[in-house]
Every structure is written in C-alpha cells, then in structure tokens.
Amino acid sequence: MSEALLYSFRRCPYAMRARLALRYCGVPVQIVEVSLKAKPAAMLALSPKGTVPVLCVDGRVIEESLEIMQWALAQNDPEDWLLGGDPRVLELIAENDQVFKHHLNRYKYAERYPQQPMEHYRAEGEVFLQQLEGLLAKNDYLLAGHLSLADVALAPFVRQFAHVDREWFAGTPYHRLQTWLQRFLESPLFAAVMAKPSG
C-alpha cells in the first residue's frame, strides 16, 4: 500500500476521528492541513464537495469520515474497535451523526438559530448525553470494557458540546461521561493526532 494522503482540518470533529482511526491502525499517512478559507485545488479536484476529511489511497478517494475509519480498521484492528461486528456500534454513531450533531450545531451557533434560546438546543442535545451516561453505567467505555469505534467516533462531538460552556458541563450530573471524555482527551492517541504540525 502506498502512503495515504489525508486532507484534514485540525479542529474539525470529522477530520479528528478520521485521524484517530488512521493513527490507531498504523496506516502511513501524509496529512495536509487545509485552510477552510482557501481550500487546495488538488483536494477540490478529488472531492468537489470541498469538506474535510478526504482520504486518497491507492487511487481511491474516500470522502466520509466514518468510511475512512472503516477502511482503516479493515487494514488493522489490533484492539477490536469493531467489537466483532456488534451492530450497536454503527447504530450509536448514526444517532450521533444524524440527531446529536443537529442539536450540537444549534447549541454551538445559537445566534444563527434565534427561533429558540440556546438552552433549548442544549436540552435537546442533553437527551443523547443522558443516553451515553446510561451506557457508561455498564462499562468504562460506551459499549465495552475497552475503547471501540463508537467511543472514537463520538468523542470529538461530545468534546465540542462540552466546550460550548465548560462550566455548565462540569456542573452536570453526567459524571461518568465527564470521566470518559477526560480519559479520551488525556489519551496518547488523542494527543498525537492533535499535535500541531511543526514548522
């Protein structure tokens, strides 16, 4: 396999989870940090929709973060992130991507959605946080006793939600979720993919 090329934006949660999976799987990859105001022509030629992440490997272009993660895990999954094909993994990710992300956007950018106060959007997002808190009552991680694809796919979005108002999040009763998120943020894997490129 030739070296993969990933167009990424450091703070984008979709790009973040793609980088996490590629790093975990040990896929050799060259990361191109994209300026969202001046997207490189080479990236737009590969993926006209112009959003990150975009992975180019062996002549194939993969434009969706979850597909990139699944491709990487098909190469190597040493710690069973796929949980042996447990269907709950993709079900939880779908709920995150289709429902929670909708509420997260409105909570984070509440001024763009003046139809409701920020607290309304936050409360709608909290329904998902409560679900995750319940899952963490059974295991240290969302679906198992170890990290899985579900944890890694969701954590960048939960991080974003928590960081809109850190004081509020710290004061919530979601203690297991707080611990889970902190463990993720302090992990060597997260630190590695969030390191700023030198130079």
C-alpha positions as CSV (number, residue, x, y, z in Angstrom):
1,M,0.0,0.0,0.0
2,S,1.3,3.4,-1.0
3,E,1.3,6.2,1.6
4,A,-2.2,7.6,2.1
5,L,-2.9,11.3,1.8
6,L,-5.4,12.9,4.1
7,Y,-6.8,16.4,3.7
8,S,-7.7,17.4,7.2
9,F,-8.6,20.4,9.4
10,R,-7.2,20.1,12.9
11,R,-10.3,21.1,14.9
12,C,-13.0,19.5,12.7
13,P,-14.5,16.6,14.6
14,Y,-15.0,14.6,11.4
15,A,-11.3,15.0,10.5
16,M,-10.3,14.4,14.0
17,R,-12.0,10.9,14.1
18,A,-10.5,10.0,10.7
19,R,-7.0,10.9,12.0
20,L,-7.6,8.9,15.2
21,A,-8.5,5.7,13.3
22,L,-5.7,6.0,10.8
23,R,-3.2,6.6,13.7
24,Y,-4.6,3.6,15.7
25,C,-4.4,1.3,12.7
26,G,-0.9,2.3,11.9
27,V,-1.7,3.4,8.4
28,P,1.2,5.5,7.0
29,V,-0.4,8.8,6.0
30,Q,0.7,12.3,4.9
31,I,-1.7,14.8,6.5
32,V,-2.4,18.1,4.6
33,E,-3.8,20.7,6.9
34,V,-6.4,22.6,4.9
35,S,-7.4,26.3,5.3
36,L,-11.1,26.3,5.1
37,K,-10.9,29.8,3.5
38,A,-8.5,28.7,0.8
39,K,-9.1,25.0,0.0
40,P,-6.4,23.5,-2.1
41,A,-7.2,22.9,-5.8
42,A,-5.8,19.3,-5.5
43,M,-8.3,18.5,-2.8
44,L,-11.3,20.0,-4.7
45,A,-10.2,18.0,-7.8
46,L,-10.5,14.8,-5.8
47,S,-13.6,15.8,-3.8
48,P,-15.6,18.7,-5.3
49,K,-17.9,19.0,-2.2
50,G,-14.9,20.6,-0.5
51,T,-15.3,19.3,3.0
52,V,-12.7,17.5,5.1
53,P,-11.6,14.8,5.7
54,V,-10.7,13.4,2.3
55,L,-8.5,10.3,2.1
56,C,-6.7,9.4,-1.1
57,V,-5.1,6.0,-1.1
58,D,-4.0,3.7,-3.9
59,G,-6.1,5.7,-6.4
60,R,-9.2,5.6,-4.3
61,V,-10.9,8.7,-2.8
62,I,-12.9,8.3,0.5
63,E,-14.8,11.4,1.4
64,E,-16.7,10.5,4.6
65,S,-15.1,10.3,8.0
66,L,-16.8,7.1,9.0
67,E,-15.9,5.4,5.8
68,I,-12.3,6.4,6.3
69,M,-12.4,4.9,9.8
70,Q,-13.9,1.7,8.5
71,W,-11.4,1.5,5.7
72,A,-8.5,1.9,8.2
73,L,-10.0,-0.8,10.6
74,A,-10.2,-3.2,7.6
75,Q,-6.4,-2.8,7.3
76,N,-5.7,-3.4,11.0
77,D,-7.8,-3.5,14.2
78,P,-5.5,-4.8,16.9
79,E,-7.7,-4.0,19.9
80,D,-11.1,-4.9,18.3
81,W,-12.6,-1.5,17.9
82,L,-15.2,-3.1,15.7
83,L,-16.3,-5.3,18.7
84,G,-16.6,-8.3,16.4
85,G,-19.2,-6.5,14.2
86,D,-21.6,-5.6,17.1
87,P,-24.4,-3.7,15.3
88,R,-24.7,-1.3,18.2
89,V,-21.5,0.4,17.1
90,L,-22.9,1.8,13.9
91,E,-26.4,2.4,15.5
92,L,-24.8,4.7,18.1
93,I,-22.7,6.5,15.5
94,A,-25.7,7.1,13.3
95,E,-27.6,8.6,16.2
96,N,-24.6,10.9,16.9
97,D,-24.2,11.9,13.3
98,Q,-27.9,12.4,12.4
99,V,-29.5,13.6,15.6
100,F,-27.0,14.8,18.2
101,K,-24.9,16.7,15.6
102,H,-28.1,18.6,14.6
103,H,-28.7,19.8,18.2
104,L,-24.9,20.5,18.7
105,N,-24.8,22.9,15.7
106,R,-27.8,24.8,17.0
107,Y,-26.4,24.9,20.6
108,K,-22.9,26.0,19.5
109,Y,-24.2,28.6,17.0
110,A,-27.4,29.5,18.8
111,E,-27.2,33.1,17.4
112,R,-27.8,31.7,13.9
113,Y,-31.0,30.0,15.1
114,P,-32.9,32.7,17.0
115,Q,-36.1,30.7,16.9
116,Q,-35.2,29.2,20.3
117,P,-32.9,30.2,23.2
118,M,-29.6,28.4,23.5
119,E,-30.8,26.5,26.5
120,H,-33.5,24.8,24.3
121,Y,-30.9,23.5,21.9
122,R,-28.7,22.4,24.8
123,A,-31.6,20.5,26.4
124,E,-32.3,18.7,23.1
125,G,-28.6,17.6,22.9
126,E,-28.7,16.5,26.5
127,V,-31.0,13.7,25.7
128,F,-28.1,12.0,23.9
129,L,-25.7,12.8,26.8
130,Q,-28.1,11.1,29.2
131,Q,-28.2,8.0,26.9
132,L,-24.3,7.9,26.9
133,E,-24.2,8.3,30.7
134,G,-26.5,5.3,30.9
135,L,-24.3,3.2,28.7
136,L,-21.3,4.1,30.8
137,A,-23.0,2.7,33.9
138,K,-22.3,-0.7,32.5
139,N,-18.8,-0.3,31.2
140,D,-15.8,2.1,31.3
141,Y,-16.4,2.8,27.6
142,L,-19.7,3.1,25.7
143,L,-20.2,-0.4,24.5
144,A,-17.3,-2.5,26.0
145,G,-14.6,-2.5,28.7
146,H,-12.2,-1.0,26.2
147,L,-12.2,1.7,23.5
148,S,-14.2,1.0,20.4
149,L,-15.1,2.7,17.1
150,A,-18.2,4.1,18.8
151,D,-16.1,5.9,21.5
152,V,-13.7,7.4,19.0
153,A,-16.4,8.4,16.5
154,L,-18.4,10.2,19.2
155,A,-15.8,11.7,21.5
156,P,-14.9,14.7,19.2
157,F,-18.6,15.7,19.1
158,V,-19.2,15.3,22.8
159,R,-16.0,17.4,23.3
160,Q,-17.4,20.1,21.2
161,F,-20.7,20.1,23.1
162,A,-18.9,20.2,26.5
163,H,-16.7,23.1,25.4
164,V,-19.5,25.4,24.4
165,D,-19.9,26.1,28.1
166,R,-17.3,24.2,30.1
167,E,-18.6,25.4,33.5
168,W,-22.1,24.2,32.7
169,F,-20.8,20.8,31.6
170,A,-18.6,20.4,34.7
171,G,-21.7,21.1,36.8
172,T,-23.9,18.5,35.2
173,P,-24.7,15.1,36.8
174,Y,-23.1,13.3,33.9
175,H,-20.1,12.2,36.0
176,R,-19.4,9.0,34.1
177,L,-19.5,10.9,30.8
178,Q,-17.2,13.6,32.2
179,T,-14.7,10.9,33.3
180,W,-15.0,9.1,29.9
181,L,-14.3,12.4,28.0
182,Q,-11.4,13.4,30.2
183,R,-9.8,10.0,29.7
184,F,-10.1,10.3,26.0
185,L,-8.7,13.9,25.9
186,E,-5.7,12.8,28.0
187,S,-5.0,9.7,25.9
188,P,-1.7,9.4,24.0
189,L,-3.8,8.7,20.8
190,F,-5.7,12.0,21.1
191,A,-2.6,14.0,22.0
192,A,-0.8,12.5,18.9
193,V,-3.5,13.5,16.4
194,M,-4.0,17.0,17.9
195,A,-0.3,17.9,17.9
196,K,0.3,21.0,15.8
197,P,2.5,20.4,12.8
198,S,6.0,21.7,13.4
199,G,7.5,24.4,11.3
